[in-house]
Amino acid sequence: MRINDMKSALLTYQNQQNRPNTPTTPKKPSASVDVQISSRGQEISKAMMSEQTQRQNRVQELKQQVIDGSYQVDSSKIAEKFIGFWKNNS
């Protein structure tokens, strides 16, 4: 392939590089949307928040036990879980 006019090709490329990165069409503001959650959805949300709060409390209790040195590890439960895992995944 032979290109005869390198100057115009170079100018076109330079003009493209110097062009600001602004969109050609302005964005329209999005319309607001009114969303209503059903009573069942609200119940589920409350249950999830309650469960999350309970989990956070349990984590705090465990952290405190670890800090105090009063957390006891039940090695037999850990061993049972390991054995069960390896039996099911082998």
Biopython code that builds the backbone (N, CA, C, O; Angstrom):
import numpy as np
from Bio.PDB.StructureBuilder import StructureBuilder

atoms = [
    (1, "MET", "N", (0.856, -1.172, 0.000)),
    (1, "MET", "CA", (0.000, 0.000, 0.000)),
    (1, "MET", "C", (0.892, 1.220, 0.000)),
    (1, "MET", "O", (1.890, 1.270, 0.718)),
    (2, "ARG", "N", (0.536, 2.196, -0.798)),
    (2, "ARG", "CA", (1.330, 3.403, -0.935)),
    (2, "ARG", "C", (0.507, 4.587, -0.467)),
    (2, "ARG", "O", (-0.632, 4.768, -0.897)),
    (3, "ILE", "N", (1.080, 5.391, 0.410)),
    (3, "ILE", "CA", (0.411, 6.585, 0.899)),
    (3, "ILE", "C", (1.114, 7.776, 0.267)),
    (3, "ILE", "O", (2.311, 7.978, 0.469)),
    (4, "ASN", "N", (0.371, 8.559, -0.495)),
    (4, "ASN", "CA", (0.960, 9.680, -1.216)),
    (4, "ASN", "C", (1.058, 10.931, -0.368)),
    (4, "ASN", "O", (2.066, 11.636, -0.417)),
    (5, "ASP", "N", (0.037, 11.211, 0.402)),
    (5, "ASP", "CA", (0.003, 12.481, 1.123)),
    (5, "ASP", "C", (0.116, 12.226, 2.627)),
    (5, "ASP", "O", (-0.894, 12.119, 3.323)),
    (6, "MET", "N", (1.341, 12.131, 3.118)),
    (6, "MET", "CA", (1.587, 11.881, 4.542)),
    (6, "MET", "C", (1.223, 13.087, 5.397)),
    (6, "MET", "O", (0.832, 12.931, 6.554)),
    (7, "LYS", "N", (1.346, 14.286, 4.839)),
    (7, "LYS", "CA", (1.091, 15.502, 5.623)),
    (7, "LYS", "C", (-0.368, 15.567, 6.070)),
    (7, "LYS", "O", (-0.630, 15.888, 7.228)),
    (8, "SER", "N", (-1.308, 15.277, 5.203)),
    (8, "SER", "CA", (-2.720, 15.351, 5.590)),
    (8, "SER", "C", (-3.061, 14.243, 6.590)),
    (8, "SER", "O", (-3.858, 14.459, 7.503)),
    (9, "ALA", "N", (-2.472, 13.081, 6.427)),
    (9, "ALA", "CA", (-2.720, 11.998, 7.368)),
    (9, "ALA", "C", (-2.184, 12.359, 8.743)),
    (9, "ALA", "O", (-2.833, 12.080, 9.752)),
    (10, "LEU", "N", (-1.007, 12.977, 8.799)),
    (10, "LEU", "CA", (-0.409, 13.385, 10.059)),
    (10, "LEU", "C", (-1.235, 14.476, 10.730)),
    (10, "LEU", "O", (-1.441, 14.437, 11.943)),
    (11, "LEU", "N", (-1.712, 15.451, 9.951)),
    (11, "LEU", "CA", (-2.537, 16.521, 10.512)),
    (11, "LEU", "C", (-3.854, 15.972, 11.062)),
    (11, "LEU", "O", (-4.327, 16.421, 12.106)),
    (12, "THR", "N", (-4.437, 15.016, 10.368)),
    (12, "THR", "CA", (-5.676, 14.413, 10.841)),
    (12, "THR", "C", (-5.445, 13.726, 12.176)),
    (12, "THR", "O", (-6.253, 13.864, 13.095)),
    (13, "TYR", "N", (-4.361, 12.997, 12.290)),
    (13, "TYR", "CA", (-4.032, 12.319, 13.541)),
    (13, "TYR", "C", (-3.781, 13.331, 14.655)),
    (13, "TYR", "O", (-4.261, 13.141, 15.773)),
    (14, "GLN", "N", (-3.042, 14.397, 14.377)),
    (14, "GLN", "CA", (-2.751, 15.416, 15.386)),
    (14, "GLN", "C", (-4.025, 16.119, 15.834)),
    (14, "GLN", "O", (-4.199, 16.389, 17.023)),
    (15, "ASN", "N", (-4.910, 16.417, 14.902)),
    (15, "ASN", "CA", (-6.181, 17.058, 15.263)),
    (15, "ASN", "C", (-6.997, 16.144, 16.179)),
    (15, "ASN", "O", (-7.636, 16.613, 17.121)),
    (16, "GLN", "N", (-6.973, 14.864, 15.905)),
    (16, "GLN", "CA", (-7.700, 13.916, 16.743)),
    (16, "GLN", "C", (-7.095, 13.866, 18.141)),
    (16, "GLN", "O", (-7.833, 13.760, 19.120)),
    (17, "GLN", "N", (-5.786, 13.939, 18.257)),
    (17, "GLN", "CA", (-5.118, 13.906, 19.548)),
    (17, "GLN", "C", (-5.371, 15.184, 20.345)),
    (17, "GLN", "O", (-5.439, 15.136, 21.573)),
    (18, "ASN", "N", (-5.510, 16.311, 19.678)),
    (18, "ASN", "CA", (-5.683, 17.591, 20.353)),
    (18, "ASN", "C", (-7.135, 17.902, 20.688)),
    (18, "ASN", "O", (-7.412, 18.887, 21.372)),
    (19, "ARG", "N", (-8.059, 17.081, 20.219)),
    (19, "ARG", "CA", (-9.470, 17.312, 20.460)),
    (19, "ARG", "C", (-9.791, 17.025, 21.931)),
    (19, "ARG", "O", (-9.355, 16.008, 22.470)),
    (20, "PRO", "N", (-10.552, 17.914, 22.586)),
    (20, "PRO", "CA", (-10.906, 17.655, 23.985)),
    (20, "PRO", "C", (-11.830, 16.446, 24.087)),
    (20, "PRO", "O", (-12.578, 16.133, 23.161)),
    (21, "ASN", "N", (-11.760, 15.786, 25.217)),
    (21, "ASN", "CA", (-12.555, 14.580, 25.441)),
    (21, "ASN", "C", (-13.920, 14.914, 26.019)),
    (21, "ASN", "O", (-14.265, 14.423, 27.094)),
    (22, "THR", "N", (-14.684, 15.716, 25.352)),
    (22, "THR", "CA", (-16.029, 16.057, 25.803)),
    (22, "THR", "C", (-17.031, 15.363, 24.902)),
    (22, "THR", "O", (-16.815, 15.271, 23.694)),
    (23, "PRO", "N", (-18.101, 14.883, 25.458)),
    (23, "PRO", "CA", (-19.107, 14.225, 24.627)),
    (23, "PRO", "C", (-19.773, 15.237, 23.704)),
    (23, "PRO", "O", (-19.933, 16.404, 24.062)),
    (24, "THR", "N", (-20.150, 14.792, 22.537)),
    (24, "THR", "CA", (-20.760, 15.683, 21.567)),
    (24, "THR", "C", (-22.207, 16.003, 21.922)),
    (24, "THR", "O", (-22.700, 17.078, 21.580)),
    (25, "THR", "N", (-22.891, 15.093, 22.599)),
    (25, "THR", "CA", (-24.264, 15.355, 23.006)),
    (25, "THR", "C", (-24.304, 15.466, 24.528)),
    (25, "THR", "O", (-23.822, 14.578, 25.230)),
    (26, "PRO", "N", (-24.873, 16.543, 25.030)),
    (26, "PRO", "CA", (-24.937, 16.685, 26.487)),
    (26, "PRO", "C", (-25.865, 15.641, 27.084)),
    (26, "PRO", "O", (-26.867, 15.266, 26.476)),
    (27, "LYS", "N", (-25.527, 15.180, 28.267)),
    (27, "LYS", "CA", (-26.360, 14.195, 28.943)),
    (27, "LYS", "C", (-27.576, 14.878, 29.553)),
    (27, "LYS", "O", (-27.489, 15.961, 30.132)),
    (28, "LYS", "N", (-28.688, 14.221, 29.404)),
    (28, "LYS", "CA", (-29.911, 14.738, 29.993)),
    (28, "LYS", "C", (-29.985, 14.261, 31.435)),
    (28, "LYS", "O", (-29.603, 13.128, 31.732)),
    (29, "PRO", "N", (-30.469, 15.104, 32.331)),
    (29, "PRO", "CA", (-30.605, 14.639, 33.718)),
    (29, "PRO", "C", (-31.617, 13.498, 33.766)),
    (29, "PRO", "O", (-32.654, 13.538, 33.103)),
    (30, "SER", "N", (-31.301, 12.497, 34.552)),
    (30, "SER", "CA", (-32.187, 11.336, 34.637)),
    (30, "SER", "C", (-33.434, 11.687, 35.438)),
    (30, "SER", "O", (-33.387, 12.458, 36.396)),
    (31, "ALA", "N", (-34.521, 11.112, 35.027)),
    (31, "ALA", "CA", (-35.785, 11.335, 35.722)),
    (31, "ALA", "C", (-35.764, 10.576, 37.040)),
    (31, "ALA", "O", (-35.206, 9.482, 37.123)),
    (32, "SER", "N", (-36.359, 11.145, 38.050)),
    (32, "SER", "CA", (-36.392, 10.458, 39.341)),
    (32, "SER", "C", (-37.373, 9.294, 39.272)),
    (32, "SER", "O", (-38.370, 9.333, 38.551)),
    (33, "VAL", "N", (-37.064, 8.280, 40.027)),
    (33, "VAL", "CA", (-37.889, 7.078, 40.038)),
    (33, "VAL", "C", (-38.381, 6.852, 41.459)),
    (33, "VAL", "O", (-37.605, 6.913, 42.413)),
    (34, "ASP", "N", (-39.664, 6.594, 41.589)),
    (34, "ASP", "CA", (-40.249, 6.339, 42.895)),
    (34, "ASP", "C", (-40.353, 4.826, 43.073)),
    (34, "ASP", "O", (-41.036, 4.147, 42.306)),
    (35, "VAL", "N", (-39.671, 4.310, 44.086)),
    (35, "VAL", "CA", (-39.663, 2.871, 44.330)),
    (35, "VAL", "C", (-40.354, 2.604, 45.658)),
    (35, "VAL", "O", (-40.079, 3.260, 46.663)),
    (36, "GLN", "N", (-41.251, 1.635, 45.644)),
    (36, "GLN", "CA", (-41.941, 1.243, 46.864)),
    (36, "GLN", "C", (-41.652, -0.225, 47.132)),
    (36, "GLN", "O", (-41.754, -1.064, 46.237)),
    (37, "ILE", "N", (-41.293, -0.525, 48.363)),
    (37, "ILE", "CA", (-40.989, -1.893, 48.759)),
    (37, "ILE", "C", (-42.219, -2.484, 49.423)),
    (37, "ILE", "O", (-42.853, -1.853, 50.269)),
    (38, "SER", "N", (-42.543, -3.704, 49.026)),
    (38, "SER", "CA", (-43.728, -4.358, 49.581)),
    (38, "SER", "C", (-43.525, -4.631, 51.065)),
    (38, "SER", "O", (-42.407, -4.581, 51.578)),
    (39, "SER", "N", (-44.634, -4.922, 51.742)),
    (39, "SER", "CA", (-44.549, -5.210, 53.177)),
    (39, "SER", "C", (-43.713, -6.460, 53.413)),
    (39, "SER", "O", (-42.997, -6.538, 54.411)),
    (40, "ARG", "N", (-43.789, -7.434, 52.522)),
    (40, "ARG", "CA", (-42.980, -8.657, 52.649)),
    (40, "ARG", "C", (-41.502, -8.313, 52.480)),
    (40, "ARG", "O", (-40.655, -8.835, 53.205)),
    (41, "GLY", "N", (-41.195, -7.448, 51.536)),
    (41, "GLY", "CA", (-39.819, -7.014, 51.328)),
    (41, "GLY", "C", (-39.283, -6.277, 52.542)),
    (41, "GLY", "O", (-38.122, -6.442, 52.915)),
    (42, "GLN", "N", (-40.126, -5.472, 53.152)),
    (42, "GLN", "CA", (-39.721, -4.755, 54.366)),
    (42, "GLN", "C", (-39.462, -5.722, 55.509)),
    (42, "GLN", "O", (-38.523, -5.534, 56.282)),
    (43, "GLU", "N", (-40.293, -6.762, 55.623)),
    (43, "GLU", "CA", (-40.085, -7.778, 56.663)),
    (43, "GLU", "C", (-38.753, -8.489, 56.460)),
    (43, "GLU", "O", (-38.004, -8.706, 57.413)),
    (44, "ILE", "N", (-38.465, -8.846, 55.223)),
    (44, "ILE", "CA", (-37.207, -9.525, 54.913)),
    (44, "ILE", "C", (-36.026, -8.624, 55.243)),
    (44, "ILE", "O", (-35.025, -9.075, 55.800)),
    (45, "SER", "N", (-36.149, -7.357, 54.899)),
    (45, "SER", "CA", (-35.068, -6.404, 55.180)),
    (45, "SER", "C", (-34.816, -6.280, 56.678)),
    (45, "SER", "O", (-33.668, -6.267, 57.122)),
    (46, "LYS", "N", (-35.894, -6.189, 57.452)),
    (46, "LYS", "CA", (-35.753, -6.089, 58.910)),
    (46, "LYS", "C", (-35.118, -7.348, 59.480)),
    (46, "LYS", "O", (-34.275, -7.271, 60.373)),
    (47, "ALA", "N", (-35.519, -8.505, 58.968)),
    (47, "ALA", "CA", (-34.959, -9.775, 59.448)),
    (47, "ALA", "C", (-33.472, -9.851, 59.132)),
    (47, "ALA", "O", (-32.680, -10.314, 59.952)),
    (48, "MET", "N", (-33.101, -9.402, 57.957)),
    (48, "MET", "CA", (-31.684, -9.420, 57.576)),
    (48, "MET", "C", (-30.877, -8.471, 58.449)),
    (48, "MET", "O", (-29.758, -8.797, 58.846)),
    (49, "MET", "N", (-31.427, -7.309, 58.751)),
    (49, "MET", "CA", (-30.722, -6.346, 59.601)),
    (49, "MET", "C", (-30.568, -6.905, 61.011)),
    (49, "MET", "O", (-29.521, -6.739, 61.637)),
    (50, "SER", "N", (-31.618, -7.573, 61.514)),
    (50, "SER", "CA", (-31.565, -8.171, 62.847)),
    (50, "SER", "C", (-30.505, -9.270, 62.881)),
    (50, "SER", "O", (-29.727, -9.367, 63.831)),
    (51, "GLU", "N", (-30.483, -10.094, 61.835)),
    (51, "GLU", "CA", (-29.504, -11.173, 61.756)),
    (51, "GLU", "C", (-28.082, -10.613, 61.689)),
    (51, "GLU", "O", (-27.162, -11.150, 62.306)),
    (52, "GLN", "N", (-27.922, -9.542, 60.941)),
    (52, "GLN", "CA", (-26.605, -8.918, 60.825)),
    (52, "GLN", "C", (-26.161, -8.352, 62.174)),
    (52, "GLN", "O", (-24.992, -8.471, 62.539)),
    (53, "THR", "N", (-27.076, -7.745, 62.907)),
    (53, "THR", "CA", (-26.757, -7.207, 64.227)),
    (53, "THR", "C", (-26.358, -8.322, 65.180)),
    (53, "THR", "O", (-25.399, -8.184, 65.938)),
    (54, "GLN", "N", (-27.098, -9.434, 65.143)),
    (54, "GLN", "CA", (-26.768, -10.574, 65.995)),
    (54, "GLN", "C", (-25.390, -11.133, 65.647)),
    (54, "GLN", "O", (-24.622, -11.491, 66.540)),
    (55, "ARG", "N", (-25.078, -11.209, 64.364)),
    (55, "ARG", "CA", (-23.782, -11.718, 63.926)),
    (55, "ARG", "C", (-22.658, -10.792, 64.399)),
    (55, "ARG", "O", (-21.616, -11.256, 64.861)),
    (56, "GLN", "N", (-22.879, -9.482, 64.279)),
    (56, "GLN", "CA", (-21.867, -8.524, 64.730)),
    (56, "GLN", "C", (-21.637, -8.644, 66.237)),
    (56, "GLN", "O", (-20.499, -8.574, 66.701)),
    (57, "ASN", "N", (-22.711, -8.824, 66.993)),
    (57, "ASN", "CA", (-22.574, -9.001, 68.440)),
    (57, "ASN", "C", (-21.782, -10.262, 68.766)),
    (57, "ASN", "O", (-20.931, -10.257, 69.656)),
    (58, "ARG", "N", (-22.066, -11.337, 68.045)),
    (58, "ARG", "CA", (-21.348, -12.596, 68.280)),
    (58, "ARG", "C", (-19.863, -12.440, 67.958)),
    (58, "ARG", "O", (-19.009, -12.944, 68.687)),
    (59, "VAL", "N", (-19.561, -11.748, 66.877)),
    (59, "VAL", "CA", (-18.165, -11.519, 66.502)),
    (59, "VAL", "C", (-17.461, -10.706, 67.581)),
    (59, "VAL", "O", (-16.316, -10.998, 67.927)),
    (60, "GLN", "N", (-18.131, -9.692, 68.115)),
    (60, "GLN", "CA", (-17.535, -8.887, 69.176)),
    (60, "GLN", "C", (-17.273, -9.735, 70.427)),
    (60, "GLN", "O", (-16.237, -9.591, 71.075)),
    (61, "GLU", "N", (-18.219, -10.618, 70.758)),
    (61, "GLU", "CA", (-18.029, -11.504, 71.906)),
    (61, "GLU", "C", (-16.803, -12.402, 71.701)),
    (61, "GLU", "O", (-15.984, -12.563, 72.606)),
    (62, "LEU", "N", (-16.691, -12.975, 70.518)),
    (62, "LEU", "CA", (-15.552, -13.850, 70.225)),
    (62, "LEU", "C", (-14.229, -13.082, 70.263)),
    (62, "LEU", "O", (-13.231, -13.584, 70.779)),
    (63, "LYS", "N", (-14.228, -11.874, 69.720)),
    (63, "LYS", "CA", (-13.012, -11.060, 69.759)),
    (63, "LYS", "C", (-12.593, -10.784, 71.196)),
    (63, "LYS", "O", (-11.413, -10.857, 71.539)),
    (64, "GLN", "N", (-13.572, -10.468, 72.025)),
    (64, "GLN", "CA", (-13.267, -10.183, 73.425)),
    (64, "GLN", "C", (-12.721, -11.427, 74.124)),
    (64, "GLN", "O", (-11.787, -11.332, 74.920)),
    (65, "GLN", "N", (-13.307, -12.605, 73.826)),
    (65, "GLN", "CA", (-12.811, -13.842, 74.416)),
    (65, "GLN", "C", (-11.376, -14.122, 73.981)),
    (65, "GLN", "O", (-10.561, -14.578, 74.784)),
    (66, "VAL", "N", (-11.066, -13.855, 72.726)),
    (66, "VAL", "CA", (-9.706, -14.065, 72.241)),
    (66, "VAL", "C", (-8.745, -13.117, 72.946)),
    (66, "VAL", "O", (-7.651, -13.520, 73.344)),
    (67, "ILE", "N", (-9.151, -11.856, 73.103)),
    (67, "ILE", "CA", (-8.307, -10.871, 73.780)),
    (67, "ILE", "C", (-8.086, -11.267, 75.239)),
    (67, "ILE", "O", (-6.970, -11.174, 75.751)),
    (68, "ASP", "N", (-9.156, -11.710, 75.904)),
    (68, "ASP", "CA", (-9.067, -12.104, 77.313)),
    (68, "ASP", "C", (-8.307, -13.410, 77.508)),
    (68, "ASP", "O", (-7.804, -13.686, 78.597)),
    (69, "GLY", "N", (-8.225, -14.209, 76.452)),
    (69, "GLY", "CA", (-7.601, -15.516, 76.581)),
    (69, "GLY", "C", (-8.557, -16.578, 77.071)),
    (69, "GLY", "O", (-8.137, -17.673, 77.443)),
    (70, "SER", "N", (-9.850, -16.262, 77.074)),
    (70, "SER", "CA", (-10.840, -17.216, 77.573)),
    (70, "SER", "C", (-11.500, -18.024, 76.448)),
    (70, "SER", "O", (-12.355, -18.866, 76.724)),
    (71, "TYR", "N", (-11.125, -17.788, 75.209)),
    (71, "TYR", "CA", (-11.718, -18.529, 74.086)),
    (71, "TYR", "C", (-11.134, -19.929, 74.047)),
    (71, "TYR", "O", (-9.917, -20.103, 73.996)),
    (72, "GLN", "N", (-12.002, -20.921, 74.071)),
    (72, "GLN", "CA", (-11.580, -22.316, 74.064)),
    (72, "GLN", "C", (-11.899, -22.947, 72.714)),
    (72, "GLN", "O", (-13.033, -22.867, 72.240)),
    (73, "VAL", "N", (-10.918, -23.561, 72.107)),
    (73, "VAL", "CA", (-11.101, -24.240, 70.825)),
    (73, "VAL", "C", (-11.421, -25.702, 71.096)),
    (73, "VAL", "O", (-10.702, -26.376, 71.834)),
    (74, "ASP", "N", (-12.494, -26.186, 70.501)),
    (74, "ASP", "CA", (-12.872, -27.593, 70.628)),
    (74, "ASP", "C", (-12.230, -28.349, 69.470)),
    (74, "ASP", "O", (-12.754, -28.362, 68.356)),
    (75, "SER", "N", (-11.103, -28.968, 69.743)),
    (75, "SER", "CA", (-10.332, -29.635, 68.689)),
    (75, "SER", "C", (-11.077, -30.811, 68.070)),
    (75, "SER", "O", (-10.868, -31.117, 66.896)),
    (76, "SER", "N", (-11.931, -31.469, 68.823)),
    (76, "SER", "CA", (-12.671, -32.604, 68.259)),
    (76, "SER", "C", (-13.680, -32.133, 67.208)),
    (76, "SER", "O", (-13.884, -32.814, 66.204)),
    (77, "LYS", "N", (-14.308, -30.983, 67.427)),
    (77, "LYS", "CA", (-15.236, -30.442, 66.427)),
    (77, "LYS", "C", (-14.488, -30.058, 65.160)),
    (77, "LYS", "O", (-14.969, -30.292, 64.052)),
    (78, "ILE", "N", (-13.311, -29.467, 65.328)),
    (78, "ILE", "CA", (-12.504, -29.080, 64.165)),
    (78, "ILE", "C", (-12.092, -30.323, 63.389)),
    (78, "ILE", "O", (-12.168, -30.343, 62.160)),
    (79, "ALA", "N", (-11.662, -31.350, 64.091)),
    (79, "ALA", "CA", (-11.258, -32.596, 63.434)),
    (79, "ALA", "C", (-12.428, -33.230, 62.689)),
    (79, "ALA", "O", (-12.260, -33.720, 61.572)),
    (80, "GLU", "N", (-13.608, -33.222, 63.298)),
    (80, "GLU", "CA", (-14.791, -33.779, 62.635)),
    (80, "GLU", "C", (-15.110, -33.021, 61.351)),
    (80, "GLU", "O", (-15.449, -33.633, 60.338)),
    (81, "LYS", "N", (-15.004, -31.698, 61.386)),
    (81, "LYS", "CA", (-15.272, -30.887, 60.198)),
    (81, "LYS", "C", (-14.255, -31.176, 59.103)),
    (81, "LYS", "O", (-14.616, -31.278, 57.931)),
    (82, "PHE", "N", (-12.964, -31.310, 59.486)),
    (82, "PHE", "CA", (-11.930, -31.635, 58.502)),
    (82, "PHE", "C", (-12.209, -32.980, 57.851)),
    (82, "PHE", "O", (-12.141, -33.114, 56.629)),
    (83, "ILE", "N", (-12.522, -33.974, 58.670)),
    (83, "ILE", "CA", (-12.771, -35.311, 58.144)),
    (83, "ILE", "C", (-13.974, -35.315, 57.216)),
    (83, "ILE", "O", (-13.930, -35.910, 56.139)),
    (84, "GLY", "N", (-15.046, -34.655, 57.627)),
    (84, "GLY", "CA", (-16.235, -34.548, 56.787)),
    (84, "GLY", "C", (-15.950, -33.858, 55.472)),
    (84, "GLY", "O", (-16.440, -34.285, 54.426)),
    (85, "PHE", "N", (-15.165, -32.797, 55.510)),
    (85, "PHE", "CA", (-14.810, -32.058, 54.295)),
    (85, "PHE", "C", (-14.026, -32.957, 53.347)),
    (85, "PHE", "O", (-14.330, -33.021, 52.156)),
    (86, "TRP", "N", (-13.022, -33.647, 53.868)),
    (86, "TRP", "CA", (-12.171, -34.471, 53.007)),
    (86, "TRP", "C", (-12.916, -35.702, 52.483)),
    (86, "TRP", "O", (-12.628, -36.168, 51.381)),
    (87, "LYS", "N", (-13.865, -36.232, 53.252)),
    (87, "LYS", "CA", (-14.661, -37.365, 52.754)),
    (87, "LYS", "C", (-15.555, -36.930, 51.611)),
    (87, "LYS", "O", (-15.714, -37.660, 50.632)),
    (88, "ASN", "N", (-16.141, -35.747, 51.726)),
    (88, "ASN", "CA", (-17.076, -35.274, 50.698)),
    (88, "ASN", "C", (-16.382, -34.756, 49.454)),
    (88, "ASN", "O", (-16.990, -34.733, 48.384)),
    (89, "ASN", "N", (-15.128, -34.338, 49.558)),
    (89, "ASN", "CA", (-14.432, -33.728, 48.427)),
    (89, "ASN", "C", (-13.327, -34.595, 47.856)),
    (89, "ASN", "O", (-12.485, -34.095, 47.110)),
    (90, "SER", "N", (-13.304, -35.856, 48.177)),
    (90, "SER", "CA", (-12.245, -36.707, 47.611)),
    (90, "SER", "C", (-12.799, -37.777, 46.708)),
    (90, "SER", "O", (-12.039, -38.573, 46.156)),
]
sb = StructureBuilder()
sb.init_structure("model")
sb.init_model(0)
sb.init_chain("A")
sb.init_seg("    ")
for serial, (resi, resn, name, xyz) in enumerate(atoms, 1):
    if name == "N":
        sb.init_residue(resn, " ", resi, " ")
    sb.init_atom(name, np.array(xyz, "f"), 0.0, 1.0, " ", f" {name:<3s}", serial, name[0])
structure = sb.get_structure()
